[in-house]
Amino acid sequence: MGVSSAHVSRIPLQGIRRQVVSAETPIHSCEGSFTVRRPTRRIASEGNTTFEIAFRRAELKAALELVYRAYIRSSLIHMSKHKIRVTPYHALPTTEVFVAKDHGEIVCTMSLVRDAGLGLPMESIYDKEINQHRRRGLKLAEVSCLAFDRKSEACSFSEISRLMAFTAQCAVRRGVHQLVIAVHPRHAAFYHRFLAFEPIGEEKTYDAVRGKPAVAMALDLIQLQIDHPKAYRRLFGKPFPGEVLRYKPISPSLCYELRSLAAKTQAADSCGISKLVPACA
């Protein structure tokens, strides 16, 4: 399964660097929008699987409900009557939710949280490490809320890896220099071998996932092609169409709804839900 060659062009190293330095989209307010003067593709299809940015209510709800089920299954969060995993970051215009669908049903999702007003989720335990990277002038984004439907036969490793590629390509379009993650130590070796993430922090207890251990890692998108060509090909060797990667803001009303859900599910933690008001006002 592959994207039609009519819509694909290889991304040279120079192109990656130009995109990283010049972000496609600056930080927007929730009222922010863009005008499209020609028909655009909002999804990328590969066989029966489509990859897209979830910006409508139904898609976001389904994606974050999948995260809730996966986190409950792994004992990462407490049960909630709302049965959805929403954080304050999901109400920000600098956070995007990516999904893989099989015949219209979401089978895998992950979120990209760009460094903005609230910082990054993992700063609650890795503030020193993140600040060190900021001082180097790097634009950071955290990949979080990875979840997949174990019951779906369509959600194979291939679909998950393509969604990772979709997320990485969107990050480059947004001007991100490095992706950071906080993962369970037993998964660190996979992220290092398969995607070239490097450890940037020692193992710590992460209260946001019920005290489970975590390790901080980072992926240098600027040097990836030079230092790790195999990982580069996995993420950028088969580019998605530019129209599909384009930033798609959520509506102001959805902003407020996510903000409210974050408060109701007590996902705000210590960052303070009131800090979201400027982003949605």
C-alpha positions as CSV (number, residue, x, y, z in Angstrom):
1,M,0.0,0.0,0.0
2,G,1.4,3.4,-0.9
3,V,0.5,7.0,-1.7
4,S,0.0,7.7,-5.4
5,S,3.2,8.9,-7.0
6,A,1.2,11.6,-8.6
7,H,0.9,13.4,-5.2
8,V,4.3,12.5,-3.8
9,S,7.7,14.1,-4.2
10,R,10.9,13.3,-2.3
11,I,11.9,15.6,0.5
12,P,15.6,16.5,0.1
13,L,17.7,17.4,3.1
14,Q,17.8,21.1,2.0
15,G,14.0,21.2,1.9
16,I,13.7,19.8,5.4
17,R,16.0,22.5,6.7
18,R,14.2,25.3,5.0
19,Q,10.9,24.1,6.4
20,V,12.3,23.7,9.9
21,V,13.7,27.2,10.0
22,S,10.6,28.8,8.5
23,A,7.4,27.5,10.2
24,E,4.4,27.0,8.0
25,T,2.1,28.3,10.6
26,P,2.9,30.7,13.5
27,I,1.0,30.4,16.8
28,H,-2.7,31.0,16.2
29,S,-5.6,32.1,18.3
30,C,-8.6,29.8,18.3
31,E,-10.3,32.2,16.0
32,G,-7.4,31.9,13.6
33,S,-8.2,30.5,10.1
34,F,-6.7,30.4,6.7
35,T,-8.3,30.8,3.2
36,V,-7.9,28.0,0.7
37,R,-8.3,29.2,-2.9
38,R,-8.4,25.8,-4.5
39,P,-9.7,22.4,-3.6
40,T,-7.5,20.6,-1.0
41,R,-7.1,17.1,0.2
42,R,-7.6,16.8,3.9
43,I,-6.8,13.1,4.2
44,A,-4.1,10.7,2.8
45,S,-5.3,7.3,1.7
46,E,-3.2,4.1,1.7
47,G,-5.3,1.2,0.9
48,N,-8.2,1.1,3.3
49,T,-6.3,3.3,5.8
50,T,-6.5,7.1,5.9
51,F,-4.3,9.5,7.8
52,E,-5.5,12.9,8.8
53,I,-5.5,15.7,11.3
54,A,-8.6,15.5,13.6
55,F,-10.1,19.0,14.0
56,R,-13.8,18.3,14.0
57,R,-15.7,17.4,17.2
58,A,-16.6,13.8,16.3
59,E,-13.1,12.9,15.2
60,L,-11.4,14.5,18.3
61,K,-14.0,12.8,20.6
62,A,-13.4,9.4,19.1
63,A,-9.6,9.8,19.2
64,L,-9.5,11.0,22.8
65,E,-11.9,8.2,23.9
66,L,-9.5,5.7,22.3
67,V,-6.7,7.2,24.4
68,Y,-8.8,6.9,27.5
69,R,-9.5,3.2,26.8
70,A,-5.8,2.5,26.1
71,Y,-4.7,4.3,29.2
72,I,-7.2,2.5,31.4
73,R,-6.1,-0.8,30.0
74,S,-2.5,0.1,30.9
75,S,-3.4,1.5,34.3
76,L,-2.0,4.9,33.4
77,I,-5.0,6.9,34.6
78,H,-8.0,6.5,36.9
79,M,-11.4,5.7,35.6
80,S,-13.7,8.6,34.8
81,K,-17.4,8.7,34.1
82,H,-16.7,10.9,31.0
83,K,-14.6,8.0,29.5
84,I,-12.3,10.4,27.6
85,R,-8.7,11.6,28.0
86,V,-8.5,15.3,27.6
87,T,-5.6,17.5,28.8
88,P,-5.4,21.3,28.9
89,Y,-3.0,21.1,26.0
90,H,-5.7,19.8,23.7
91,A,-7.6,23.1,24.0
92,L,-4.6,25.0,22.7
93,P,-4.1,26.0,19.0
94,T,-0.6,24.6,19.2
95,T,-1.7,21.1,19.8
96,E,-2.8,18.8,17.0
97,V,-4.4,15.3,17.1
98,F,-3.5,12.9,14.3
99,V,-5.4,9.8,13.5
100,A,-5.3,6.7,11.3
101,K,-8.7,5.4,10.2
102,D,-9.8,2.1,8.7
103,H,-13.0,2.4,6.8
104,G,-13.8,5.6,8.6
105,E,-13.1,4.2,12.1
106,I,-10.2,5.6,14.2
107,V,-7.7,2.8,14.9
108,C,-4.7,4.8,16.1
109,T,-4.0,8.3,17.3
110,M,-1.3,10.5,18.8
111,S,-1.0,14.1,19.7
112,L,1.7,16.7,18.9
113,V,2.0,19.5,21.6
114,R,4.1,22.4,20.3
115,D,6.0,24.4,22.9
116,A,3.9,27.5,23.7
117,G,2.1,29.2,26.6
118,L,1.8,26.1,28.8
119,G,5.1,24.7,27.9
120,L,5.2,20.9,27.4
121,P,3.5,18.2,29.5
122,M,6.7,16.4,30.4
123,E,8.1,19.5,32.0
124,S,6.3,18.5,35.2
125,I,9.3,16.2,35.8
126,Y,11.8,17.2,33.1
127,D,11.8,20.9,33.3
128,K,15.6,21.2,33.6
129,E,16.2,19.0,30.5
130,I,13.5,20.9,28.4
131,N,14.9,24.3,29.4
132,Q,18.4,23.3,28.4
133,H,17.1,22.5,24.9
134,R,15.1,25.8,24.7
135,R,18.3,27.8,25.6
136,R,19.9,26.3,22.5
137,G,17.2,28.1,20.5
138,L,15.5,24.9,19.5
139,K,11.7,24.8,18.7
140,L,10.3,21.7,20.6
141,A,7.2,19.6,20.3
142,E,6.1,16.7,22.5
143,V,4.5,13.6,21.1
144,S,2.0,12.2,23.5
145,C,-1.3,10.4,23.9
146,L,-0.3,7.5,21.6
147,A,-3.1,4.9,21.5
148,F,-4.3,2.2,19.2
149,D,-7.2,-0.2,19.0
150,R,-6.0,-3.6,19.9
151,K,-9.3,-5.1,18.6
152,S,-8.8,-3.8,15.1
153,E,-7.1,-6.1,12.7
154,A,-6.4,-3.1,10.6
155,C,-4.1,-1.5,13.2
156,S,-0.8,-3.1,12.4
157,F,2.7,-1.9,13.1
158,S,2.7,-0.5,9.6
159,E,-0.2,1.8,10.3
160,I,1.3,2.9,13.6
161,S,4.7,3.7,12.0
162,R,3.0,5.6,9.1
163,L,1.1,7.7,11.7
164,M,4.4,8.4,13.3
165,A,5.7,9.5,10.0
166,F,2.6,11.7,9.4
167,T,3.2,13.3,12.8
168,A,6.9,14.0,12.1
169,Q,6.2,15.5,8.7
170,C,3.6,17.8,10.2
171,A,6.1,18.8,12.9
172,V,8.6,19.8,10.2
173,R,5.9,21.9,8.5
174,R,5.3,23.7,11.8
175,G,8.9,24.6,12.2
176,V,9.8,22.1,14.9
177,H,13.5,21.3,15.4
178,Q,13.2,18.5,17.9
179,L,10.5,16.0,19.0
180,V,10.6,15.0,22.7
181,I,8.8,12.2,24.4
182,A,8.5,10.7,27.9
183,V,8.2,6.9,27.6
184,H,8.3,3.9,29.8
185,P,11.9,2.6,30.2
186,R,11.0,-0.7,28.6
187,H,10.0,1.1,25.3
188,A,13.1,3.4,25.2
189,A,15.2,0.9,23.2
190,F,12.5,0.7,20.5
191,Y,12.3,4.5,20.1
192,H,16.1,4.6,19.9
193,R,16.6,1.8,17.4
194,F,13.6,2.4,15.2
195,L,13.3,6.2,15.2
196,A,16.7,7.4,16.5
197,F,15.4,9.1,19.7
198,E,18.2,9.8,22.1
199,P,17.9,9.9,25.9
200,I,18.0,13.3,27.4
201,G,16.9,12.6,31.0
202,E,17.3,9.9,33.6
203,E,14.4,7.6,34.7
204,K,11.9,9.3,36.9
205,T,8.5,8.7,38.5
206,Y,5.7,10.3,36.4
207,D,2.7,11.3,38.5
208,A,0.6,12.1,35.4
209,V,0.5,8.4,34.7
210,R,-0.1,7.2,38.2
211,G,3.5,7.1,39.2
212,K,4.8,4.9,36.4
213,P,8.5,5.3,35.5
214,A,9.4,7.4,32.5
215,V,12.5,8.3,30.5
216,A,12.9,11.5,28.5
217,M,14.1,11.2,24.9
218,A,14.5,13.6,21.9
219,L,14.7,13.3,18.1
220,D,16.8,15.8,16.2
221,L,14.8,16.5,13.0
222,I,17.5,18.7,11.5
223,Q,20.4,16.2,11.7
224,L,18.3,13.1,11.2
225,Q,19.1,12.5,7.5
226,I,22.8,12.9,8.2
227,D,23.1,11.0,11.5
228,H,20.4,8.4,11.1
229,P,19.5,7.9,7.4
230,K,17.5,4.7,8.0
231,A,15.3,6.4,10.6
232,Y,15.0,9.4,8.2
233,R,13.7,7.1,5.4
234,R,11.2,5.6,7.8
235,L,9.8,9.0,8.7
236,F,10.3,11.0,5.5
237,G,11.0,8.5,2.7
238,K,7.4,8.5,1.7
239,P,6.1,12.0,2.0
240,F,2.4,12.8,2.5
241,P,0.8,15.4,0.2
242,G,1.3,19.0,1.4
243,E,-2.4,19.7,1.5
244,V,-2.9,16.9,4.0
245,L,-0.1,18.2,6.2
246,R,-1.6,21.7,6.3
247,Y,-2.5,23.1,9.7
248,K,-6.2,22.8,10.4
249,P,-7.4,24.9,13.5
250,I,-10.2,23.8,15.7
251,S,-13.2,26.1,16.2
252,P,-13.5,28.4,19.1
253,S,-16.6,26.5,20.4
254,L,-14.6,23.3,20.3
255,C,-11.7,25.0,22.1
256,Y,-14.1,25.8,25.0
257,E,-15.6,22.4,25.1
258,L,-12.1,20.7,25.3
259,R,-11.2,23.2,28.0
260,S,-14.3,22.3,30.0
261,L,-13.7,18.6,29.5
262,A,-10.1,18.9,30.7
263,A,-11.4,20.5,33.9
264,K,-14.2,17.9,34.4
265,T,-11.8,15.0,34.0
266,Q,-9.3,16.6,36.3
267,A,-6.6,16.4,33.7
268,A,-5.4,19.9,34.3
269,D,-3.1,18.7,37.1
270,S,-0.9,21.5,38.4
271,C,-0.7,23.7,35.3
272,G,-3.9,25.6,36.1
273,I,-6.9,25.4,33.8
274,S,-7.4,29.2,33.9
275,K,-4.3,29.6,31.9
276,L,-6.2,28.4,28.8
277,V,-8.5,31.5,28.7
278,P,-6.2,33.6,26.6
279,A,-5.9,30.9,24.0
280,C,-9.7,30.6,23.5
281,A,-10.9,34.1,24.3
